[in-house]
């Protein structure tokens, strides 16, 4: 079995700068306003230490000459769809991890994997003018690590007989599926490298991490990964671009706020934004979550699973607002709020009645009418009335 992990290089920054020659040779940071966070940075900005998820204020201090570019999510989705279609021309067995990366299982595909990888990279560049890096291995976890070593704009192959030599010197936290907490736990046990984990008896890891996690981490340390590349949705070329596992949006307020009306408006705006993206991608989801960040940067999330999958703005907003109300915050000052819908499935696999919402009110039909107006006249053509008198998050 041969698996490719293809990862776009600085995807958001590459997309935002590809059509502007003036941005090709300068540090570029993609992100929100002054108090937002870094979504992406090109490699020139990364040389100054700028990284994704870093506060914009810190990024500006580290790289004062950086050009700040606001993200265009519609453009990102369009480019992502085109890239995923390139992958689908090679194999039907594509498993997207996010907008800018995917696993490809080459079983049944004729040709040398390296040649296939180079052809993919050439097609992506020719069609989208952005670069990608590819890792090639016998398992998904090793392929993902290999693509990281290939960056930027390269290919790294890890043959089966080279797996342990490649893996064992790495920090155990680099293993695909080992999060920060697990890494800290392993380090406390004196297990720093992947080799340390590999040569620790499974029974010890099971006692430390639990039966499932302990055995899984031990297998990963030897380059064994039974997960394969089946995909969360079983990518179907006939349905266009592969959908993501979740879609969300958040907003950092210009000033900390405790105004419930401002917060409610922002939750509505974010719900509409997420629902619109879902409808464009032809997906629906059941689990709605919100993220709230306080003035002291403490962050909490809450989620609720709906009885039926939906892509209806009013239903997503009602769930988000209910989650916020359940927090019982009393004039707590907020820095950021976010809305996300998880557990996405192709809308075509859900019975249509489940997507109509409250049919007597026609909310689903209204949403689609709004979508048509937006496509024709632009994003501000139609908005909920609540948003016309105030623009939360724009201070």
TARA-V576749 format. One record per residue. N is the residue number from 1. RES is the residue in one small letter. D_LAST is the distance of its C-alpha to the last C-alpha in Angstrom with 1 decimal. Layout:
n=(N;N)
res=(RES;RES)
d_last=(D_LAST;D_LAST)
This chain:
n=(1;2;3;4;5;6;7;8;9;10;11;12;13;14;15;16;17;18;19;20;21;22;23;24;25;26;27;28;29;30;31;32;33;34;35;36;37;38;39;40;41;42;43;44;45;46;47;48;49;50;51;52;53;54;55;56;57;58;59;60;61;62;63;64;65;66;67;68;69;70;71;72;73;74;75;76;77;78;79;80;81;82;83;84;85;86;87;88;89;90;91;92;93;94;95;96;97;98;99;100;101;102;103;104;105;106;107;108;109;110;111;112;113;114;115;116;117;118;119;120;121;122;123;124;125;126;127;128;129;130;131;132;133;134;135;136;137;138;139;140;141;142;143;144;145;146;147;148;149;150;151;152;153;154;155;156;157;158;159;160;161;162;163;164;165;166;167;168;169;170;171;172;173;174;175;176;177;178;179;180;181;182;183;184;185;186;187;188;189;190;191;192;193;194;195;196;197;198;199;200;201;202;203;204;205;206;207;208;209;210;211;212;213;214;215;216;217;218;219;220;221;222;223;224;225;226;227;228;229;230;231;232;233;234;235;236;237;238;239;240;241;242;243;244;245;246;247;248;249;250;251;252;253;254;255;256;257;258;259;260;261;262;263;264;265;266;267;268;269;270;271;272;273;274;275;276;277;278;279;280;281;282;283;284;285;286;287;288;289;290;291;292;293;294;295;296;297;298;299;300;301;302;303;304;305;306;307;308;309;310;311;312;313;314;315;316;317;318;319;320;321;322;323;324;325;326;327;328;329;330;331;332;333;334;335;336;337;338;339;340;341;342;343;344;345;346;347;348;349;350;351;352;353;354;355;356;357;358;359;360;361;362;363;364;365;366;367;368;369;370;371;372;373;374;375;376;377;378;379;380;381;382;383;384;385;386;387;388;389;390;391;392;393;394;395)
res=(x;x;x;x;x;x;x;x;x;x;x;x;x;x;x;x;x;x;x;x;x;x;x;x;x;x;x;x;x;x;x;x;x;x;x;x;x;x;x;x;x;x;x;x;x;x;x;x;x;x;x;x;x;x;x;x;x;x;x;x;x;x;x;x;x;x;x;x;x;x;x;x;x;x;x;x;x;x;x;x;x;x;x;x;x;x;x;x;x;x;x;x;x;x;x;x;x;x;x;x;x;x;x;x;x;x;x;x;x;x;x;x;x;x;x;x;x;x;x;x;x;x;x;x;x;x;x;x;x;x;x;x;x;x;x;x;x;x;x;x;x;x;x;x;x;x;x;x;x;x;x;x;x;x;x;x;x;x;x;x;x;x;x;x;x;x;x;x;x;x;x;x;x;x;x;x;x;x;x;x;x;x;x;x;x;x;x;x;x;x;x;x;x;x;x;x;x;x;x;x;x;x;x;x;x;x;x;x;x;x;x;x;x;x;x;x;x;x;x;x;x;x;x;x;x;x;x;x;x;x;x;x;x;x;x;x;x;x;x;x;x;x;x;x;x;x;x;x;x;x;x;x;x;x;x;x;x;x;x;x;x;x;x;x;x;x;x;x;x;x;x;x;x;x;x;x;x;x;x;x;x;x;x;x;x;x;x;x;x;x;x;x;x;x;x;x;x;x;x;x;x;x;x;x;x;x;x;x;x;x;x;x;x;x;x;x;x;x;x;x;x;x;x;x;x;x;x;x;x;x;x;x;x;x;x;x;x;x;x;x;x;x;x;x;x;x;x;x;x;x;x;x;x;x;x;x;x;x;x;x;x;x;x;x;x;x;x;x;x;x;x;x;x;x;x;x;x;x;x;x;x;x;x;x;x;x;x;x;x;x;x;x;x;x;x)
d_last=(53.1;50.6;46.9;44.3;40.7;38.7;35.3;33.2;32.5;28.8;28.3;24.6;24.9;28.2;27.1;24.2;26.6;29.8;29.5;28.5;31.4;29.3;27.5;30.8;31.7;28.6;26.4;23.6;20.9;19.2;16.0;12.3;9.6;10.3;10.4;12.0;15.8;18.5;19.9;22.8;24.3;27.3;30.5;30.1;26.8;28.6;31.3;28.9;28.2;24.9;25.0;23.2;21.0;20.5;17.2;15.8;16.1;19.7;20.4;19.3;21.7;24.4;24.3;22.7;24.3;22.7;21.2;17.9;18.1;15.7;17.9;19.7;20.9;23.2;24.9;25.3;27.0;29.3;30.4;31.0;33.1;35.2;35.8;36.8;39.2;40.8;41.4;43.0;45.5;46.9;47.1;46.1;45.5;41.9;39.5;35.9;33.9;30.5;29.3;30.9;34.0;37.1;40.6;43.6;47.0;49.7;52.6;54.7;53.1;55.7;55.2;54.3;50.9;50.2;51.0;48.8;45.9;46.4;46.7;43.4;41.6;43.2;42.2;38.6;38.4;40.4;38.3;34.8;35.2;33.8;35.9;36.7;38.8;41.5;43.2;46.6;48.5;50.5;47.7;44.0;43.0;45.0;43.8;40.1;41.0;43.0;40.1;38.0;41.0;41.2;37.7;36.9;38.9;42.1;44.4;45.8;48.7;49.9;53.4;54.7;57.0;54.2;51.8;52.7;52.8;49.3;47.8;49.6;48.3;44.6;42.6;42.9;39.1;39.2;41.1;39.3;38.6;38.7;35.4;34.3;36.0;39.2;39.2;38.9;41.7;44.0;43.4;44.4;47.6;48.3;47.5;45.5;46.5;47.0;50.7;50.7;49.4;51.9;54.8;53.8;55.8;54.0;55.1;53.3;50.0;50.5;50.9;47.8;45.4;47.1;49.6;47.3;44.9;47.8;49.9;47.1;46.0;49.6;50.1;47.0;48.4;51.5;49.5;50.3;47.7;49.0;45.7;46.5;44.4;44.6;40.9;38.7;39.3;42.4;40.9;42.6;42.6;43.3;39.8;38.0;35.4;35.6;32.8;30.8;31.5;28.0;24.8;21.3;17.6;14.8;11.1;9.6;6.6;4.2;6.4;9.6;10.3;13.7;13.2;15.6;14.5;10.9;12.7;15.5;13.5;12.0;15.6;16.9;14.8;16.0;19.4;19.8;18.8;21.4;24.0;23.8;24.5;27.3;28.9;28.9;30.6;33.0;32.4;31.9;31.2;32.1;30.0;26.4;24.5;21.1;19.6;17.7;16.8;16.7;15.4;18.8;18.5;21.1;20.9;22.8;23.7;25.6;27.5;29.7;32.3;32.9;36.4;36.0;34.1;31.4;29.0;28.0;24.3;25.1;27.3;24.8;22.1;24.7;25.7;22.2;21.5;24.9;24.4;21.4;23.3;26.3;24.5;24.8;21.9;22.0;18.7;18.1;14.7;13.3;11.7;12.4;14.3;16.6;19.4;22.6;26.0;29.1;32.8;32.4;35.6;36.6;36.2;39.8;41.1;39.7;41.7;40.0;40.1;37.9;35.1;35.4;33.7;34.6;36.8;37.4;33.7;33.6;30.2;31.3;32.7;29.5;27.5;29.9;29.9;26.1;26.8;29.4;27.2;24.4;27.2;28.5;25.6;22.6;19.7;18.2;21.6;21.6;19.0;19.5;19.4;17.0;14.2;15.1;13.7;10.3;8.1;7.3;5.8;3.8;0.0)
